[in-house]
């Protein structure tokens, strides 16, 4: 994770961002800290990356890379305002012994690339190219399923779909093209279906460890549906960070270690913060 020390909304690169609306950095830090503390309370280990001045969106650690079996596929951001984040995260991983593959194709890490067991779901339509999906499959050797996003409000896959376990997901169907919806219906016939009310507060931008699901507390229908499935919903307010277009998942990059634990450090969750 990365502490939002320099968080603000000074530019506009998604429909959630409005520079004319004031941001409260102290409130963003406090909300982020609650998220961090919740992970610790649940028994997760957190790795932190130092925030860099001039990169207010660095708090959205999920966008910084994808880590699969100890291999890091770096982010290559679409907008120039965020391009420096990719090398910053890549350097952090390289210093810690991860095998880093520098992406040639445009992608925004776990913002658009989500792992479900041995399958990878990859979004496209706004930020990540389908060429990146092909490149990623060659790098990690796992099936990569392309899904097309069609609603600008859900510009990243992790705003429209949440991984609940190695076999379960929740998603908002209207965020996807017709063909992509049919793919999701085939792959996950028992998925939790989010309502528009859940989706428009980025309720699907949550994090599950297979039991506990951290989500926006305003996503009440989603929380009830998850509880019915046996999950334990935990509402964490990230309303200030929502002004930049992100929630709990955006703030959380998962570190999936290699099979040989001696090769790379092991940690179930990574969240940026100042050390």
N, C-alpha and C positions, 0 to 999 in steps of 0.2 A: 504494500500500500504506500501512498504518498500523502503526507499531511498537506492540506490546502493552505499553506502559509501565504501564498501569493494569489489565492483565488479571487477572481473578479470576472465580470463579463465586460470586456473592452472591445469585442468584435462580435460579429454575427455570422456563424457558419452553420447553424441549424435553426429550425423553427422555434426552439425553446429559448434562444438567446436574444435578449433585448438590452443593448448597452444603455438605453435611456432609463431602465429600471435599476434602482440602486441595489447593490449587493452588500451584504454584511459579512466580511471575512471572518470576524470573530465567531459569528453564529455558525458559519460553515465549518470552522475548525471544531467547535463544540459538537456539532452533529457528527462529524467525521470521528471524533474521539469516542462518542457513544457506540458507533459502529465497531471501531477498533476494540473497545472494551468488551463488547458483546462476543466478538470472536474469541478473545482470550478466555472469557468466562465459559464458553462452550468447549474449550480445550484445544483450539487451533493455534498453531504457531505462526507468527507474523514476521515477515521480512520487510524492512523499510528501505526506501530509496529517498535520498535527499531531494526536496523540491528545488527547482531552479527559478530564480527571479526572471520574469519575462515570459514564463510558460505557465499561465494560470490554469490551463486544462491538464496539467501533469498529474493532478489529483486523480484523474480518471485512468487509473493504472491498467485496467482491463484492455485499454486501447494500445498499450505499449508493446505487446508481443503476444505470441502463443507459445506455450511450453508443452511439449508432448514427449514423454519418455526421456526427459532430460535434454531434448533438442529444442532450441529456441529459434522460432521463425520470427524475424524482426518485423516491426511495423514500418510501413512506408506511407506516410500520411498524405491525404488528398490536398489539404489546404496548407499554404505556406506558414500560416500562423502556428501550426503544430508540428511542422517537419522536424524541428530540432529534438522533439521528444523521442523519436525512434532511436537515434544514435545514443541518447542518454540512457535509455533502458538497455540497449545492446551492450553498452560499456559496463553497466552494473552486472549483467549476467556473465560477461566474459571474465570479469575480475573474480567471479565466484566459481569458475571452472565449468560453466555450462558450455555445451557445444552450440555455437551461435551460427545460424545461417542467415546471411544478410539478404533480405527479400529484394528481388529485382522488380517485382510487380506491386502495384498499389494495393495496400490492405491496411486495416486498422485493428489488427490483433484480435483479442477476444471480444472486441466490440461487434465484430462480424463473424467470428469463428468460434463455435461452441462445440465442446466435446461431449458426446453421449456414449459412454462405454467405449467401444472400439470404433465408433462412427463419429465423423465430424460433419456438422451442419455449418454451411458457409453462406452468409448473406451477400447479396449484390444488389445493385440498383441505384445506390447513392454514394457509397464510399469505397467499397472493395471490388476490384475487378474480377471477372471470371478467370482471367489469366492467372491471378494469384491463387485461385482455387486449384488449378492444375499444378502450379509450382509447388504449393503446399503438399499435395498428394505425393509428389515425387520426393519431397524432403522427408516426410514422416511415415510414408508407406501405409497410410490408413485410407479407407474410402472417404472421399469428400463429396458431400451432396450439396449442390448449388440450389439456393432458394432466393427467389427474386422478391424484393421489397418494393411496394408500390405507393406507400403513403409517406410523404416527407416527414411527418411527425415521428415516424418510426424509421429513422434514417440508419440505424444500426440493428443488426439481428437481435442483440441483447435488449433492445427496447420492446421487442415484439414476441420474444420467445425466451422461456426460462428452463434450464435443465434442472430437473428435480432429483434424478438418480441416474444410474447407468442405463436405465431402460425407460424412464418416464420424463415427459416434458409438459409444460403448460405453454399455450400460445394464443395469440389473437388472430383469427383467420383473416379478417379484412385487411390486415397489413401486408398480405402476400398475394402474388399473382394467382390466377386460377390453377395453373399447372403446379405451382409450388404448394398450394393448399392440398391438392390431390396427393402429392408426394407425402406430405405430412400425415394425411389421413391413412395412407397405406402403411407408413412406417410406425405410426403411433396411434392406432385406432382408439386407444383408451386414454388419450391425452386429456389434461385439464384444459377446458376452453374458457378463456378469459372474456369478460364482457368489455364493451367499449369504455364503460366507466372505470374499470380496472386499468385498461390500457392507457387512457389519456392522462393518468397520473403516474405513468411509467411503473405501474405495479408489477409488471413482468421483469423489470430490471432488478431482479432479486438474486439471492445466493442461497443454495441448498447444500447441505452436507449429507443429504440422504435421509435426514430426520427433521432437522430444524430448517425452516425457510425464513430468511430475513427479507422483508419486503416493505414497501411503502404502506403505512398503516391506513391510508385512505383507500386502499384496494380491498374493501371489505368483502365483496363477493368472492374475490379470489382467495382471501384468507379462509372464508367459510368452506370453499370447495377443497382447499388443501387439507383442512382439518378433517373433513369427511373421508379423505384418502389415507388418513393416519399420520399426516405430517404435523409438525408443531410450528405454526406460523408465529413469527416474532416481528412485530412492527417497529421499525426504526425510522424516525423522521429525518429525511434528507432534503427537505423542502428548499433550503438555500442552495444546495448543490444542483437541484433540479433546474435552477435558473440557467445553468450551463448545459442542460440536457442530459443529466446523469443521475443515477441513484446508487444503491448499494452495490450492484454488480459492476457498474462503471468504475467504482472505487476499488475493485477487488480483482486482482490477477491471480489465477490459480497456478501453482508451481507443481507440475507433474514430473516426478523424478524418474530417472532411468531405472531399468530393472535392476542393474547393478548399483546398489545404493552407494558404493564407494566412489562412483564416478562423479556424482553431483550431489550437492546438498539437498536434503529432502524437506519439503514443507508443503502442507496442504493448501495454504492460502498466502498470497502475497499482497500487501497493501502499502502504497507509498506514504511516507511521512518523514519529517526531519528527524534525524538521529541526534 
